């Protein structure tokens, strides 16, 4: 019965892996879309942090000391995703491609991190019931 419970759960590790990949895009987006100013520097820091958090959450062993990946790490990535969305508007970036890159990547990070948090909570409830 516990196998069926784990099959129906959200794939937390895969969601976190996608967050890591999108964080890497945010890290390099200033170079690929040739941005200028503070947004490039802040994208490097935020993208590096998001990629690190996503990789940490994805690599956390499911049979480790905790039964599921930490909820705190995806929550931090969720907040950072919201910051990535707001950043071009706060800094007044005029280059439209970079604005939409940040909005799209930040939305993906926020959504996937939210799903990862929800999946972690769902897995925590399933392990206490089993």
C-alpha positions in Angstrom: 0.0 0.0 0.0 2.9 2.4 0.7 4.2 1.9 -2.8 0.9 3.2 -4.2 1.0 6.2 -1.9 4.5 7.2 -3.1 3.5 6.7 -6.8 0.7 9.2 -6.5 2.9 11.9 -4.8 4.2 14.9 -6.7 7.8 14.4 -8.0 9.5 16.9 -5.6 13.0 16.1 -6.8 12.1 16.7 -10.4 10.5 20.0 -9.6 13.6 21.1 -7.7 15.8 20.0 -10.6 13.8 22.2 -13.0 14.2 25.1 -10.5 18.0 24.5 -10.6 18.0 24.6 -14.4 16.0 27.8 -14.5 18.2 29.3 -11.9 21.1 28.6 -14.2 19.3 30.4 -17.0 18.7 33.4 -14.7 22.4 33.3 -13.8 23.5 33.6 -17.5 20.5 35.6 -18.8 22.4 38.9 -18.6 25.0 37.5 -21.0 22.7 35.8 -23.4 20.3 38.7 -23.8 23.1 41.3 -23.4 21.7 43.2 -20.5 23.4 46.1 -18.7 23.4 47.6 -15.3 22.5 46.3 -11.9 20.0 43.7 -13.2 22.9 41.6 -14.6 24.8 41.6 -11.3 21.6 40.8 -9.3 20.6 38.1 -11.8 24.0 36.5 -11.3 23.5 36.4 -7.5 19.8 35.4 -7.6 20.3 32.8 -10.3 23.3 31.3 -8.5 21.3 31.1 -5.2 18.2 29.6 -7.0 20.3 27.0 -8.8 22.1 26.1 -5.6 18.9 25.7 -3.7 17.2 23.7 -6.5 20.2 21.4 -6.8 20.4 20.9 -3.0 16.7 20.1 -2.8 16.9 17.7 -5.8 19.9 15.9 -4.5 18.7 15.5 -0.9 18.5 11.7 -0.3 15.0 10.5 0.2 16.3 7.9 2.7 18.4 10.4 4.5 18.0 11.7 8.0 14.8 13.5 7.0 12.0 11.6 5.2 11.5 14.3 2.5 13.5 17.2 1.1 13.4 20.2 3.3 10.5 22.5 3.0 12.6 25.6 3.9 14.8 25.5 0.8 12.0 25.5 -1.8 10.3 28.2 0.2 13.4 30.4 -0.1 13.5 29.6 -3.9 9.9 30.6 -4.1 10.6 34.0 -2.6 13.7 34.5 -4.8 11.5 33.7 -7.8 9.2 36.5 -6.8 12.2 38.8 -6.5 13.4 37.9 -10.0 9.9 38.8 -11.3 9.9 42.2 -9.6 13.5 43.1 -10.3 13.2 44.6 -13.8 10.3 46.7 -12.7 12.0 47.9 -9.5 15.2 48.8 -11.5 13.4 50.3 -14.4 15.0 48.1 -17.0 14.0 49.2 -20.5 15.3 46.2 -22.5 12.1 44.2 -23.1 13.8 40.9 -23.8 15.5 40.9 -20.4 12.3 42.0 -18.7 10.4 39.1 -20.1 13.2 36.7 -19.5 13.1 37.6 -15.8 9.3 37.5 -15.6 9.1 34.1 -17.3 12.0 32.5 -15.4 10.9 34.0 -12.1 7.4 32.7 -12.7 8.7 29.2 -13.5 10.8 29.2 -10.3 8.0 30.4 -8.1 5.5 27.9 -9.6 7.9 24.9 -9.4 9.1 25.9 -5.9 5.5 26.2 -4.8 4.7 22.7 -6.2 7.9 21.4 -4.5 6.8 22.8 -1.1 3.3 21.4 -1.6 4.7 18.0 -2.6 7.0 18.0 0.4 4.1 18.7 2.8 2.1 16.0 1.0 4.9 13.5 1.4 5.3 14.5 5.1 1.6 13.7 5.6 1.9 10.4 3.7 4.9 9.2 5.8 3.2 10.0 9.0 0.0 8.1 7.9 1.9 5.0 6.6 
